[in-house]
Amino acid sequence: MRAFLEEFKKFISRGNALDLAVGVVIGGAFGKIVTSFVADLFTPVLGLMIGGVSFQNLVWKIGGSPEDPVTINYGSFLQAVFDFVIIAFAIFLLVKAINTLQRKEEESPPTLPPLEVVLLTEIRDILNRHSQ
């Protein structure tokens, strides 16, 4: 049991588990932002553009009594599809921006050696020419 706990302690203290935990927390917060964007900003504008239709209220009554109808709530499904597409697009833009920033860092000009190294290299080359 002690060996198991030691192995678990090593696993938890490694960076991978910590990075994963941070990613999950940040992902949850980002999910809330995107959900708010979709529900509070995008969907009302889209509903206004298509004539004030609320997707959540789109239903197809297939039976039941007038007091307790049986419905297919295709509006909720459409809303979920729109949410998915918008969230996927937002994540795509985020990943694209991060990849662009990483490429710019990789393409940055190589750093020049320190001045002392340059001067010592020049002195060495001069001495090699004079000794030949």
C-alpha positions in Angstrom: 0.0 0.0 0.0 2.9 2.4 0.8 4.5 1.8 -2.6 1.1 2.5 -4.2 0.8 5.8 -2.3 4.4 6.8 -3.2 3.7 6.1 -6.9 0.5 8.2 -6.7 2.4 11.0 -5.0 5.0 11.0 -7.8 2.2 11.0 -10.4 0.4 14.0 -8.8 3.6 16.0 -8.3 4.6 15.6 -12.0 3.9 18.6 -14.2 1.6 16.6 -16.5 -1.1 16.1 -13.9 -0.8 19.7 -12.7 -0.9 21.0 -16.3 -4.0 18.9 -17.0 -5.8 20.3 -13.9 -5.0 23.8 -14.9 -6.2 23.1 -18.4 -9.5 21.7 -17.1 -10.1 24.8 -14.9 -9.3 27.2 -17.7 -11.3 25.2 -20.2 -14.3 25.4 -17.8 -14.0 29.1 -17.5 -13.6 29.6 -21.2 -16.6 27.4 -21.8 -18.7 29.7 -19.6 -17.5 32.7 -21.6 -18.4 31.0 -24.9 -21.8 29.8 -23.6 -22.6 33.3 -22.5 -21.6 34.7 -25.9 -23.8 32.2 -27.7 -26.8 32.5 -25.4 -26.7 36.2 -24.5 -25.2 37.9 -27.6 -25.3 35.7 -30.7 -28.6 33.9 -30.4 -30.8 37.0 -29.8 -29.2 38.7 -32.8 -29.7 35.6 -35.0 -33.3 35.3 -33.8 -33.9 39.0 -34.6 -32.4 38.5 -38.1 -34.7 35.6 -38.9 -37.8 37.3 -37.6 -37.8 37.0 -33.9 -38.0 33.2 -33.8 -36.9 31.7 -30.5 -35.3 28.3 -31.3 -36.1 27.0 -27.8 -39.9 27.4 -28.6 -39.8 25.4 -31.8 -41.7 22.2 -31.2 -43.6 19.7 -33.2 -46.7 18.3 -31.4 -47.1 14.6 -32.2 -49.9 13.6 -29.9 -51.1 13.7 -26.3 -53.8 15.8 -24.8 -54.0 19.6 -25.2 -53.0 20.0 -21.5 -50.1 17.5 -21.8 -48.9 17.4 -25.4 -46.2 15.0 -26.6 -43.7 17.1 -28.5 -40.5 16.8 -30.4 -38.4 19.8 -29.3 -36.3 20.3 -32.5 -35.7 23.9 -31.5 -33.6 22.8 -28.5 -31.7 20.5 -30.9 -31.1 23.4 -33.4 -29.9 25.6 -30.5 -27.4 22.8 -29.4 -26.1 22.5 -33.0 -25.6 26.3 -33.2 -23.9 26.3 -29.8 -21.6 23.6 -30.9 -20.7 25.3 -34.2 -20.0 28.6 -32.5 -18.0 27.0 -29.7 -16.0 25.0 -32.2 -15.3 28.2 -34.3 -14.2 30.1 -31.2 -11.8 27.3 -30.2 -10.5 27.2 -33.8 -9.8 30.9 -33.7 -8.1 30.6 -30.3 -5.9 27.7 -31.5 -5.1 29.5 -34.7 -4.0 32.6 -32.8 -1.8 30.6 -30.5 -0.2 28.7 -33.4 0.5 32.1 -35.1 2.1 33.4 -32.0 4.3 30.3 -31.6 5.3 30.5 -35.3 6.4 34.1 -34.8 8.5 33.1 -31.8 10.1 30.3 -33.9 10.8 32.6 -36.8 12.5 35.3 -34.6 16.0 36.0 -35.8 18.7 34.0 -34.1 20.3 35.7 -31.2 23.8 37.0 -31.8 26.6 35.7 -29.7 27.9 38.0 -26.9 30.3 40.7 -27.9 33.2 39.0 -26.0 32.8 35.8 -28.1 32.8 37.8 -31.3 35.9 39.7 -30.3 37.7 36.6 -29.2 36.8 34.8 -32.4 38.2 37.8 -34.4 41.4 37.8 -32.4 41.8 34.0 -32.9 41.3 34.4 -36.7 43.9 37.3 -36.8 46.4 35.2 -34.8 45.9 32.2 -37.1 46.5 34.3 -40.2 49.8 35.8 -38.7 51.1 32.5 -37.6 50.9 31.0 -41.1 
